[in-house]
């Protein structure tokens, strides 16, 4: 069971905000939505270890694809908000300390040479160029599974070696000598930013709205109880799905 509270904000109220602040709120909300969806998908995709080795590989690679989508969203957010530091810092004095602390951590990802920005430019929101793809290709051992697993439908087909190259290429940024160690670094940095970004963005939205529209703007007006909810660990997002006849 999940309690969901309604915050009624009208277009008329949004229209009273300065254009830059309004855009910042909408983009911040979108990033929060992306983080929420991708975090759930990562958990749901990785909540079961299939016994079939082909299904195990396909399911694991599905989780990697979703994780890279989360990383891409986080990296893109650092680019967008990094270009708007002046506006953000106008509201910092009025922001809750939790938000200021989170902003300091997020801000470390703003420089162009930062870890997440490098991943964004070379493997996430931009596909790798031939040089980076070749570096990754040559780094992968022959013993890795280079197969493709094809079905009659594209939704049940996976070109496994393509994900090997993208995954190995992404991990070259860590400087770790082993794939396991590199993945650990990538995962740790991604989860750190995924857990910190919301603290900053929610407090930024709160500060802008309360300053411009009054302290009661975020007061809930109604509650909805969602009763049919799955629990992590009880539900699995499989890669293979049967087609409707």
PAZAKE-355488 format. One record per residue: residue in three letters; x, z, y of N, C-alpha, C in turn. Coordinates in steps of 0.05 Angstrom, whole numbers, always signed. Example, Ala and Ser with C-alpha at 12.3 -4.5 7.8 and 13.67 -1.06 7.14 Angstrom:
! PAZAKE-355488
ala_+264_+156_-114_+246_+156_-90_+264_+156_-66
ser_+257_+142_-45_+273_+143_-21_+258_+157_+1
***
This chain:
! PAZAKE-355488
unk_+17_+0_-24_+0_+0_+0_+18_+0_+25
unk_+11_-17_+44_+26_-19_+69_+7_-17_+93
unk_+14_+0_+112_-2_+2_+137_+10_-17_+157
unk_-8_-34_+169_+1_-54_+188_-15_-49_+214
unk_-1_-46_+236_-13_-40_+262_-14_-64_+280
unk_-36_-69_+293_-39_-91_+311_-32_-84_+339
unk_-14_-100_+351_-6_-98_+380_-18_-121_+394
unk_-40_-118_+408_-53_-141_+421_-41_-149_+448
unk_-25_-171_+447_-14_-181_+472_-25_-209_+476
unk_-35_-215_+500_-48_-240_+505_-29_-261_+517
unk_-36_-286_+517_-21_-306_+530_-19_-301_+560
unk_-40_-291_+571_-40_-285_+600_-19_-264_+606
unk_-16_-244_+589_+5_-224_+594_+33_-236_+590
unk_+36_-252_+569_+62_-266_+566_+69_-284_+590
unk_+48_-295_+601_+52_-314_+624_+62_-300_+649
unk_+58_-274_+650_+67_-259_+674_+97_-253_+673
unk_+109_-257_+649_+138_-252_+646_+155_-274_+658
unk_+178_-269_+668_+197_-290_+676_+203_-308_+652
unk_+207_-333_+658_+211_-353_+636_+234_-345_+617
unk_+257_-336_+628_+279_-329_+611_+273_-305_+593
unk_+260_-285_+604_+253_-262_+588_+233_-269_+566
unk_+214_-286_+574_+193_-294_+555_+206_-309_+531
unk_+224_-328_+537_+237_-342_+516_+254_-323_+498
unk_+267_-304_+510_+283_-285_+496_+267_-269_+476
unk_+243_-261_+485_+225_-245_+467_+216_-263_+444
unk_+208_-287_+449_+199_-305_+427_+221_-311_+407
unk_+245_-317_+417_+267_-322_+399_+275_-297_+383
unk_+276_-274_+397_+282_-249_+383_+262_-244_+361
unk_+236_-248_+367_+216_-244_+346_+219_-263_+323
unk_+226_-288_+329_+231_-308_+308_+254_-299_+290
unk_+276_-290_+302_+299_-282_+286_+291_-258_+268
unk_+276_-239_+279_+267_-216_+263_+250_-226_+240
unk_+233_-246_+244_+216_-257_+223_+234_-269_+201
unk_+254_-285_+210_+272_-298_+191_+287_-277_+174
unk_+297_-256_+187_+312_-236_+172_+293_-223_+151
unk_+269_-216_+159_+250_-204_+141_+244_-221_+117
unk_+239_-247_+121_+232_-265_+99_+256_-269_+81
unk_+279_-275_+92_+303_-280_+75_+312_-256_+60
unk_+311_-232_+73_+319_-208_+59_+301_-203_+34
unk_+274_-207_+38_+256_-204_+15_+262_-224_-6
unk_+267_-249_+1_+272_-270_-18_+298_-264_-34
unk_+318_-254_-21_+343_-247_-34_+338_-226_-55
unk_+323_-205_-48_+316_-183_-66_+300_-194_-90
unk_+279_-209_-84_+261_-219_-104_+275_-239_-123
unk_+292_-255_-112_+306_-275_-129_+327_-262_-147
unk_+337_-239_-139_+359_-227_-155_+349_-202_-171
unk_+323_-199_-174_+313_-175_-187_+311_-177_-217
unk_+320_-199_-229_+318_-202_-258_+342_-219_-268
unk_+352_-213_-291_+374_-228_-303_+362_-243_-328
unk_+357_-269_-325_+345_-284_-348_+364_-284_-372
unk_+352_-285_-396_+368_-286_-420_+379_-314_-425
unk_+364_-334_-418_+373_-362_-422_+397_-368_-403
unk_+420_-377_-413_+443_-381_-395_+439_-402_-373
unk_+424_-423_-379_+418_-443_-358_+401_-431_-337
unk_+380_-417_-345_+362_-404_-325_+377_-383_-309
unk_+396_-369_-322_+412_-349_-308_+429_-361_-286
unk_+441_-384_-293_+458_-398_-272_+440_-408_-250
unk_+417_-420_-256_+400_-432_-236_+388_-410_-218
unk_+380_-388_-230_+369_-366_-215_+390_-353_-196
unk_+414_-350_-207_+436_-339_-190_+443_-357_-167
unk_+442_-383_-172_+449_-401_-150_+426_-402_-129
unk_+401_-399_-139_+379_-397_-120_+383_-374_-101
unk_+392_-351_-111_+397_-328_-94_+419_-334_-74
unk_+440_-348_-83_+461_-356_-65_+451_-374_-42
unk_+434_-392_-49_+423_-410_-28_+407_-395_-8
unk_+390_-376_-17_+374_-360_+1_+392_-343_+18
unk_+413_-331_+6_+431_-314_+21_+445_-330_+43
unk_+453_-355_+37_+466_-372_+57_+446_-379_+79
unk_+421_-382_+73_+401_-386_+94_+398_-362_+112
unk_+399_-338_+101_+400_-314_+117_+424_-313_+135
unk_+447_-320_+123_+472_-320_+139_+470_-340_+162
unk_+459_-363_+156_+456_-384_+176_+438_-374_+199
unk_+416_-361_+193_+399_-350_+214_+413_-329_+231
unk_+428_-312_+218_+443_-291_+232_+464_-304_+250
unk_+479_-323_+239_+499_-337_+255_+488_-351_+279
unk_+465_-365_+274_+453_-379_+297_+443_-360_+318
unk_+434_-336_+309_+425_-316_+329_+448_-306_+346
unk_+472_-303_+334_+495_-294_+350_+502_-315_+371
unk_+498_-341_+364_+504_-362_+384_+484_-361_+407
unk_+458_-359_+400_+437_-359_+420_+439_-335_+439
unk_+442_-311_+428_+442_-288_+445_+470_-284_+458
unk_+490_-295_+446_+517_-295_+459_+517_-310_+486
unk_+500_-330_+488_+498_-346_+513_+481_-332_+534
unk_+469_-310_+527_+450_-296_+545_+457_-267_+549
unk_+483_-262_+549_+492_-234_+553_+485_-223_+580
unk_+485_-239_+601_+479_-229_+628_+450_-219_+629
unk_+432_-233_+617_+404_-224_+617_+401_-199_+600
unk_+414_-199_+577_+412_-175_+559_+422_-150_+573
unk_+445_-153_+586_+458_-130_+598_+444_-120_+623
unk_+425_-136_+634_+408_-125_+655_+389_-103_+645
unk_+383_-105_+619_+364_-86_+607_+377_-64_+591
unk_+404_-65_+587_+418_-45_+572_+414_-17_+582
unk_+415_-12_+609_+412_+15_+619_+386_+28_+611
unk_+365_+12_+607_+339_+23_+600_+333_+22_+570
unk_+352_+12_+555_+348_+9_+526_+354_+35_+511
unk_+340_+40_+490_+345_+63_+473_+373_+62_+463
unk_+386_+85_+459_+414_+86_+451_+418_+71_+424
unk_+398_+72_+406_+401_+58_+381_+405_+28_+386
unk_+390_+17_+406_+393_-11_+412_+420_-17_+425
unk_+429_+0_+442_+456_-4_+455_+478_-4_+435
unk_+476_+16_+416_+497_+17_+395_+496_-8_+378
unk_+472_-17_+371_+470_-41_+354_+480_-66_+369
unk_+475_-67_+395_+484_-89_+411_+515_-91_+411
unk_+528_-68_+413_+557_-68_+413_+568_-80_+387
unk_+554_-75_+365_+563_-86_+339_+556_-115_+337
unk_+533_-123_+346_+525_-151_+345_+543_-168_+363
unk_+550_-157_+386_+566_-171_+406_+593_-179_+395
unk_+603_-164_+375_+629_-171_+363_+628_-198_+349
unk_+604_-208_+343_+601_-234_+330_+597_-257_+350
unk_+597_-251_+376_+592_-272_+396_+615_-292_+399
unk_+640_-283_+398_+662_-303_+403_+662_-326_+383
unk_+671_-349_+393_+670_-373_+377_+687_-372_+352
unk_+708_-355_+353_+726_-352_+329_+718_-330_+311
unk_+694_-318_+314_+685_-297_+297_+678_-307_+269
unk_+677_-289_+250_+672_-296_+222_+645_-311_+219
unk_+624_-301_+230_+598_-313_+226_+596_-340_+241
unk_+608_-342_+264_+608_-367_+279_+623_-388_+263
unk_+646_-381_+250_+661_-400_+235_+644_-410_+211
unk_+631_-392_+198_+614_-400_+176_+591_-418_+185
unk_+580_-411_+208_+558_-428_+219_+567_-456_+224
unk_+590_-459_+236_+600_-485_+245_+610_-503_+222
unk_+617_-490_+199_+630_-505_+178_+614_-506_+152
unk_+596_-487_+147_+582_-487_+121_+553_-480_+122
unk_+542_-470_+144_+515_-460_+144_+496_-479_+159
unk_+495_-477_+185_+478_-494_+201_+489_-522_+204
unk_+515_-525_+198_+527_-551_+197_+539_-555_+169
unk_+534_-577_+156_+546_-582_+130_+576_-587_+133
unk_+592_-580_+112_+621_-583_+115_+630_-612_+117
unk_+651_-615_+133_+663_-642_+134_+679_-648_+108
unk_+689_-672_+106_+703_-680_+82_+727_-662_+76
unk_+742_-654_+97_+766_-638_+93_+759_-611_+81
unk_+739_-597_+93_+732_-571_+83_+720_-573_+55
unk_+704_-594_+50_+693_-597_+23_+715_-602_+2
unk_+736_-616_+10_+758_-622_-8_+774_-597_-14
unk_+778_-581_+7_+793_-555_+3_+778_-537_-16
unk_+752_-536_-13_+736_-519_-31_+736_-530_-59
unk_+733_-557_-62_+733_-570_-88_+759_-564_-103
unk_+782_-565_-90_+807_-561_-104_+812_-532_-111
unk_+798_-514_-97_+802_-485_-103_+786_-475_-127
unk_+767_-492_-136_+749_-483_-158_+762_-488_-185
unk_+763_-468_-202_+775_-472_-229_+759_-492_-246
unk_+773_-506_-263_+759_-525_-282_+740_-510_-300
unk_+745_-484_-305_+729_-468_-323_+702_-461_-312
unk_+697_-465_-286_+670_-460_-275_+651_-480_-286
unk_+625_-474_-286_+605_-493_-296_+600_-515_-276
unk_+608_-539_-282_+605_-562_-264_+580_-579_-270
unk_+564_-569_-289_+541_-584_-298_+520_-588_-276
unk_+503_-607_-281_+478_-610_-267_+456_-604_-287
unk_+434_-591_-278_+412_-586_-295_+387_-600_-284
unk_+380_-622_-296_+359_-639_-285_+333_-637_-301
unk_+311_-637_-287_+285_-637_-299_+269_-661_-289
unk_+245_-664_-299_+228_-686_-290_+220_-683_-261
unk_+221_-659_-250_+214_-654_-223_+238_-644_-207
unk_+239_-651_-182_+261_-642_-165_+261_-612_-162
unk_+237_-600_-161_+235_-571_-157_+247_-555_-181
unk_+250_-568_-204_+262_-555_-227_+290_-566_-234
unk_+302_-580_-216_+328_-592_-220_+348_-578_-201
unk_+373_-574_-211_+393_-562_-194_+420_-575_-199
unk_+433_-583_-178_+459_-596_-179_+480_-574_-175
unk_+486_-561_-197_+501_-536_-196_+528_-539_-183
unk_+543_-560_-189_+570_-563_-178_+570_-566_-147
unk_+548_-576_-136_+546_-578_-107_+546_-550_-95
unk_+532_-531_-108_+531_-504_-97_+558_-490_-102
unk_+572_-497_-123_+599_-487_-127_+617_-493_-103
unk_+617_-518_-95_+634_-527_-73_+626_-513_-47
unk_+600_-512_-41_+591_-499_-16_+598_-470_-17
unk_+594_-457_-40_+599_-428_-42_+628_-422_-39
unk_+645_-436_-53_+674_-432_-52_+685_-437_-23
unk_+674_-458_-11_+683_-465_+16_+677_-443_+35
unk_+653_-432_+33_+644_-411_+51_+662_-386_+48
unk_+671_-381_+23_+686_-357_+19_+716_-359_+26
unk_+725_-384_+32_+753_-387_+40_+758_-373_+67
unk_+737_-367_+82_+741_-354_+108_+749_-325_+105
unk_+746_-313_+82_+751_-285_+79_+781_-278_+76
unk_+796_-298_+65_+824_-292_+59_+829_-277_+33
unk_+807_-271_+19_+809_-257_-7_+820_-276_-28
unk_+837_-266_-46_+849_-284_-66_+831_-290_-90
unk_+809_-275_-94_+792_-280_-117_+763_-286_-107
unk_+748_-303_-122_+720_-308_-115_+703_-282_-114
unk_+708_-264_-132_+693_-239_-133_+698_-223_-108
unk_+723_-220_-100_+730_-205_-76_+719_-219_-51
unk_+721_-245_-50_+711_-260_-27_+681_-257_-24
unk_+667_-259_-47_+638_-255_-45_+630_-227_-36
unk_+646_-207_-44_+640_-180_-35_+643_-177_-5
unk_+663_-190_+6_+667_-190_+35_+644_-204_+50
unk_+637_-228_+40_+615_-243_+52_+589_-227_+51
unk_+583_-216_+28_+558_-201_+25_+558_-176_+43
unk_+580_-162_+44_+581_-137_+60_+577_-144_+90
unk_+590_-165_+100_+588_-172_+128_+560_-182_+134
unk_+548_-197_+116_+522_-207_+120_+501_-185_+121
unk_+502_-166_+102_+483_-145_+102_+486_-126_+126
unk_+511_-122_+134_+516_-105_+158_+502_-117_+182
unk_+506_-143_+186_+494_-156_+209_+463_-158_+206
unk_+454_-163_+182_+425_-165_+177_+411_-138_+182
unk_+425_-116_+177_+413_-90_+182_+417_-80_+210
unk_+436_-91_+225_+441_-83_+252_+426_-100_+273
unk_+424_-126_+268_+410_-144_+287_+382_-134_+293
unk_+365_-126_+274_+339_-117_+281_+338_-93_+300
unk_+357_-74_+297_+358_-51_+314_+362_-59_+343
unk_+379_-80_+347_+384_-90_+374_+360_-106_+385
unk_+350_-124_+368_+329_-142_+378_+302_-127_+383
unk_+295_-109_+365_+270_-94_+369_+272_-77_+395
unk_+295_-65_+400_+298_-49_+424_+299_-66_+449
unk_+310_-90_+447_+310_-109_+469_+282_-118_+476
unk_+266_-125_+456_+238_-133_+460_+223_-110_+473
unk_+227_-86_+462_+213_-62_+472_+219_-57_+502
unk_+245_-60_+509_+253_-54_+537_+242_-75_+556
unk_+243_-100_+549_+233_-121_+567_+203_-117_+571
unk_+188_-114_+549_+159_-112_+551_+150_-87_+566
unk_+162_-65_+561_+153_-40_+575_+160_-41_+604
unk_+183_-53_+611_+190_-54_+639_+172_-74_+655
unk_+165_-96_+641_+149_-116_+655_+119_-112_+653
unk_+110_-101_+630_+81_-99_+626_+71_-70_+623
unk_+88_-51_+626_+79_-23_+626_+85_-9_+599
unk_+86_+18_+600_+94_+33_+576_+74_+33_+553
unk_+49_+25_+558_+29_+25_+537_+26_-2_+523
unk_+43_-22_+530_+39_-48_+519_+43_-49_+489
unk_+60_-32_+478_+66_-33_+450_+50_-12_+434
unk_+30_+0_+447_+13_+20_+434_-6_+6_+414
unk_-6_+14_+389_-23_+0_+369_-53_+4_+376
unk_-69_-17_+371_-97_-15_+377_-114_-15_+352
unk_-103_-22_+329_-118_-22_+304_-98_-21_+281
unk_-109_-12_+258_-92_-10_+234_-106_-25_+211
unk_-90_-41_+197_-99_-54_+173_-83_-44_+149
unk_-97_-38_+127_-84_-28_+103_-83_-51_+83
unk_-58_-60_+76_-54_-81_+56_-51_-67_+29
unk_-70_-70_+11_-71_-55_-14_-57_-70_-37
unk_-59_-97_-37_-48_-112_-59_-19_-120_-52
unk_-1_-101_-56_+27_-106_-50_+45_-103_-74
unk_+65_-121_-77_+84_-120_-98_+106_-100_-91
unk_+120_-90_-111_+143_-72_-107_+168_-86_-115
unk_+190_-81_-100_+216_-92_-109_+222_-81_-136
unk_+231_-98_-154_+237_-90_-181_+214_-97_-200
unk_+190_-100_-190_+167_-106_-206_+161_-136_-206
unk_+172_-150_-186_+165_-178_-182_+191_-194_-180
unk_+192_-217_-193_+215_-234_-194_+208_-262_-184
unk_+225_-273_-168_+222_-301_-158_+239_-319_-176
unk_+227_-332_-196_+243_-349_-214_+250_-375_-202
unk_+271_-388_-212_+277_-415_-203_+259_-435_-216
unk_+254_-433_-242_+238_-453_-256_+208_-446_-255
unk_+192_-466_-248_+163_-462_-246_+149_-485_-261
unk_+128_-478_-275_+112_-498_-289_+95_-514_-269
unk_+93_-540_-273_+77_-556_-255_+48_-555_-264
unk_+30_-555_-244_+2_-556_-250_-6_-582_-262
unk_-23_-582_-282_-33_-606_-295_-58_-617_-281
***
